[in-house]
Amino acid sequence: MDTMDPFELDKIVSSTHG
C-alpha cells in the first residue's frame, strides 16, 4: 500500500478483518 490514508487504511482493515 503506497497510499497510507486514514480512509484507505480503514477500508483495508475492514476488508482484512471482514
ZIZI-V647369 format. One record per run of one state. SS is the DSSP state (@ for helix, = for strand, . for the rest). FROM is the first residue (numbers start at 1). LEN is the number of residues. If there is no record, write none. Layout:
# ZIZI-V647369
ss: (SS | SS)
from: (FROM | FROM)
len: (LEN | LEN)
This chain:
# ZIZI-V647369
ss: (. | @ | .)
from: (1 | 6 | 17)
len: (5 | 11 | 2)
